Amino acid sequence: MLDTQRLPADFYRRLQDDIRAQLAEEALDAVLTDDPEDVAYLTGFFHHPNERPAVVLLPADRATLLLVPELEREYAQAQRAAAEIVAYPEFPGLQPPFSYLGAAAEPTTGRIGYAGSITVDRLDQVRAAFPKATLVRTDLVMRARFHKRPEEIALHAEAARITDLMLAAGRALVEDAVAAGGELPSEAELAGHITGVGTRTMYADHADVVVVSLLAGGLVYSGPNSARPHALPSGHRLRPGETFMLSLGCAVGGRFVEGERTFILGEPSADQVRYYEAVRQAQQTGGEALRPGVACSEANRVCLDVIREAGLDQYLRHRQGHGIGLGMHEAPWLSDGDDTPLAEGMVVSNEPGIYIPGHAGYRISDSMLITSDGARPFTAYPRSLDDVVIAL
C-alpha cells in the first residue's frame, strides 16, 4: 500500500530529461502544452481546468517553466511542482497570460512544438508571446504518456485494488437488500454508495491524496437504461430478472483504472446467458490478443469478431477499448482506425460490450498492462457467469 500518491522529484527529473532527448529527435527546441493531463504528467501539478491557463514550457537546454495564475501559485508550490513557477496576475488582467511566459523564457527563435488540444485563441497568444519562434504541432508528450514507468504502474495497481473493492461493495448492497426482503436500491442510491466506499477507502489508506475530476465512482445502470452505453444513474430501482451494470473506476496519484461488470438479478434466461457469454468470451479473447507488436486495430478486430461470429454484431456500438493513464480515456485506441503497435508498459481497457435496445447492455471491462509477452489485468473481480448471478 502507498503512503503518498505523489511521485518524487526524481521521477519528474528523469521524465523531463527523456522528453528533452525526444525533442532532439523531432528537431524541436521546446515543447509547450496547456492540456491539464500533460501539465500533471510533466510537473506533478494537478488543477481544476478553467479559463485561466496553466501551461508547461519544456525547453531542450533550459529549466522547465510552469505558467500558472497567481491564484494557483501557492497550490503549485504545495504540490511541489517540478518546474520553475511563473505566476501571472489574472486581476486586473491587463496582459495576456502567455505574455508572461514569453518574457520568462528568454528570447526563443527556434521550433516550439505545441499540443494539438490547445484552443485557437490560446495558440494566437503563444504566437504573440514568441513572435520569432516557429510553432509546430506535435503529439510528443502524448506518445511519451503511452509508456507507464514503474512508479506509475504501482499507482494503477492501487487504483485497481480500490476499484475491485467498489465492485464488491455494489454487489453487497444489492445482496443485503435481497436478504432483507425490502425494495432493491435505485441506480442513484447504488452509485452513491459505491462512490462513498471508494472515496472513504482512498482517504483512509493514503495521507496525500491527489484529487482529480473522478476520484472514485462511475456509472450505474440497469435494465433498458444499460442499453445506452454511457447513461447516467437514474432513480430507477433494480428489479428481479433485470441485469445491472457497474461501470466503475478511480484514480490514485492521477492514474486511472476502470473495472466493469454486468450482474444478473435472479436465474438468468437463455437470452441473458447467450448475451453474457458472448461478451465474456470476447473479453477473454481480446485480452489474449493484447501483446507487444500487435496493432491496436488488430486486437480490436480479434476481440469483436467473437461477437460477430455469435450473430450479435447488430448490437455492437463501440470498440474494444482505449488507453488509460492520466485520462480515463486517452490514446492509443483499440479500434479499427488506430494501427499503433502495442508496447510493453502501455495500459489499455479491454471492454467489449453489446447493447440490446429495450432489454439491457452487457459489458465486462478490465484495465490491462501490456507486458513483455502479453497482457495482464490490473482489476481482478471475477467475471464468470456464476460470479455475476445474484440469487433471489
N, C-alpha and C positions, 0 to 999 in steps of 0.2 A: 504494500500500500504506500502511496506517495504522501509525504508530509506537506509538500507545497506543489502547486500546479505550475508554478512559473519556472521557466527554463533559465539556466545560469548564463552569466555574461559570456562565458567562453563559447557557449553554443552559438550565440549571435556573431561573435568574432569569426569563428570558423565558417559560418554560413555566409557572412558578408564577403569574406576572402574568396570563397568559392564563386560567388556571384561576380566578383571582380575578374576572376580568371575567365569567366564566360563572356564578360564584356569584351575582352581582347579578341575572343574567337568571333564575335559579331562586329568587330571594328567599331565599337561604341566607346565613348569616353565617360558615359554615365548612364544610369537608368533612373527614371522618375515614375512614381506611382502614387495615386491617391486612393486606390482601392483599399477599403478598410482591412480586408483579409491580408493583402500584400503588406500593408503597414505593420500589422501584428506579426506577420511571418518574419519580416526583416528586422524588426526592432523590439518586439515584445510589448508594444503599446496597443492595448485594446481600448476602443472607444465606441460611443454611440454615434453613428454617422449622421450628419445634419448638413445644413447649408454652409457651415464653417469648415473649410477643407483641412484635413490632416494629410501631410504629404511627406514621402521619403525621397530624398535625392541621394543616390549612392554613386559617387564618382569613382573612377578607376584608380586615382592616385591621391585622394584626399579623404578626410573623415566623412562618415555618413551623416547627413543632416536630416532632422525631423522637424518639419514645419507644423506648428500647432497654434490654435488661437490662445491668447493669454488665459482665457477661462480654463484651458486644459493643461497649461504648463505644469502646475503643481501635481496634477494627476499623472502626467507622463513621468515626472520625476519620481513619484511614489511607486510607479511600476518599474522603475529602474530601466527606462527605455534605453536601448543600446544605440545611442546616436547623440550628436550634439543638437540640443534643442534650440530652435529658432521660433520664438513666440511673436505673434503679430497682434496688435491691438484692434480687435474687431469693432471696438467702440472708441471713437466715433466713426471708424471705417472710412477714413479719407483716402486710403491707398488700397489697391487690390492686394489680397493676401499673398499671391505669388511674387509680388514685387519684393517682399521681404526675403524670400528665398533666393531670388536673383542677386540681391545685394550681399547676402551672406555667403554665397557660393563662389565669390570672386569671378572675374571675367571668364566666361565659358564660350569658347568659339568652336568646339568640336561637335560630335554627334551625340545627342541625348536620345536614348530610347524611352518611349513612354508606353504605359499600359493602355490597351485598347478600350478599357472600361471608362476612361476619363471622358467627361462631357465636353461638348463643343465649346461651351463658354469657358471652362477651365483651361482647355487647350489653347484658346486665344490668350488667356492670362500667361500661360507658360511662354508663348511666343513673345509676348511683350516683355516678360521678365528676362528672357535670354535671347535678345534680338540677333546676336551674331552666331547662335548655335543652329545646327541642322537637326530638326526633330524627325525621329524615325519610329514608327510603331513597332513594338516588339512584344512577344509573349515569353520573354526570357524568364521572368520571375514565376509565371505560372508553370512553366516547364520545370523549373527548379523545385517547385512545390510538389510535383509528381512523386518525387523520391523522398520517402519518410526516413529520417535519421533515427537511430536507436532511441534517443530521448523522446522523440515524437511517438514512436511505436509504443513505448511504455504508457504514454498518455492515452492513446487509443485503447490499449488493453484495459486500463482502469475505467474508461468510458463504457466499454463493453460489459464489464462487471456490473456497473450500475444499471445499464440497460436491461440486462438479464434479471436483475432484482425487480425492476419496474414491470417487466412482463409477468413475473411470478406474482407480484402484488396485485396486478389487474385480474389475473385468473382467480386468485384467492378471494378477492372481494366478491366476485360472482359466485364462487362456490359457497362462501359464507351466507350469501343471500338465499341460495337454493336450500342450504341446510336449515336456515331459519324459517323457511316456508313463507316468507313475505314476498313483496314485489322485488323484481330484479332492478339493478341500478340503471339509470339512463346513461346515454353516451357521455353527456357532460359530467355527470357525477363520477363516472369511471375515469374520465380524463383528469378531473380534478384530484382524485385520489392518487392516481399514478404519478402525476406531476409533483404532488406533495411528498410522496415516498422518494422520488428521485432527488428532489431539492434538499430534503432533510438529510438524506444519505450523503450528498455532496458536502454539505456544511459540517456534518458530524465527523466526516473522515478526512477533511482537508482544512488546514489552517489558513491557506491563502488561495481562495477560490478565484479563478479567472472568470469574470462574468461576461457572457455573450448573449446574443438575442434569444437563443433557445438553450437555456441551461440544462433543462431536463423536461421530458414530456413528449408530446406528439399528438397524433390524430387517433381518434377512436370512433369507429362507425360500425353499424350493424345492419343486417337485413339489406333491403334495397338501397339504403344510403351508402353501403360499402361498395356498390357497383360504380360509384363515382370516385375515381382513384384518390383525389385529394379533397374529399368532402370534409367539412369541419364538424366537430361534435355537436349534436343537437340534443333536444330534450326527449328524444325517442327512447323509450325503455326497452331493454333487451327482452326478447320473447322466446319461450321454448320453441325449438325447431329451427331457430334462426342461426346464422353464422354471425360472428362479430370479429372485427379486425383490430388489433393493437399495432399501430404503426409508430414506434417509439424510437427515442434516441436521446443522447445527451452529449455535452462537450466538456472534457476535462482538459484544462490548460488550453482551451480554444480548439482542441482536436476532437472532431465529431466521430460518433459511431451511430449506426442505426440498426435496429433489430425489429423485425415484424413477424407476427404470427397471426394466423386465422384460426379461430376456435369455432366449434360446433356445439350448440346447446341441445343436448339430448341425442338419442340414437340417430346417426346420420342416415339420410335417404340414399338410394342408389345414385342419384344425380350428385348429391353432395360428395359422396365417395369418389365418383368419377372426376369431378372438378378438382377436388383437393389433391388426389393422387397424381393428376396430370401436372399440376403446378409443383408438387413436391419432387416428382421425377425430373422436371425441367430444371428446378433449382439444383438438384444433385448433379445432373449432367452439366449444367452451366458452371458449377463450381469446379468440376473436374477439367473443364476446358480452359480454366484460367491458369496460365503458366507463362513464364518469360518467353518472349519472342512471338507469341500468338497475337495477331492483330485484334484489337477490341471488336471490330466488326465481325471477325470470325467467331470469337467466343459468343457474341450475341446470336449469331446465326445458329450455332450448335445448340444453344440453350433454347431458343424459341422454336426450333424445328421439332422439339419434343411435343410442344403444344399443338403445332400444326399437324403432326402425324397422328395425334389423338383426335383429330377432327374438330378442334376447338379454336381454330385460327380466327374465326369471326369475332371472338371475344378478346383478342389481343388489342391492347390500347397503348402500350409503351414498350420501351427497350428492356434489355436485361438489367442494366444498371448504370452506374456512374461513379466517377471518382469521389472520394471523401477525404477531407483534410481539415483546413480551417473553414471550409464551407461544407455544409451538409450535402450540397450538390456542387460539384466542380469537375472540370476536365481531368482526365480523359473520359469519354462517353462510351459505354458498352452499347453501341448502336451501329446500324448499317453504315452510317456516314462517317465513322471515325476509324481510320486504319492505323492509329497509334499502336506501336508494339507494346504489349505489357512488359514490365520490367520488375526485377526484384526490388522490393521496398515500396511499391505502389499499394494504395488501399482503395478498394472499389466495393460497391454494393453488388450483391447478387440477388436480384429481386424480381424474378418473373411473376407475372400475375395475369389473371383473366377476370373479366367483368361482365356479368350476365344481367342485362337491364331488367329491372323489376324483381330480381331474385337476390343477388349478392355479388361481392367481389371476393376473390381468393388470391392472396399474395403471401409469400414467405420471403423474408429478406435477412441476410447476414452480411456484415461488413467483413471483407476478405483481405488478408495481407498476402501479396504476391511474394512467394519465397523463391529460393534458388531452383526448385524443381517442381513447383506447383503453386498451390494457394491453401491457406488455412483460415477458418473463420475466427474472428475475434469473439463474436457472440456465440453462446453455447446452449441457449434454451432449446429443449428437444423439439423435433419437427415431424415425427411420425404421426400417422392418423390417430393412433391410440393416445398419443401425448396431448392432442388438442381437442379431444372429445370430452365435454363436461357432462357427467351423468346427472340426470334429473330424478 
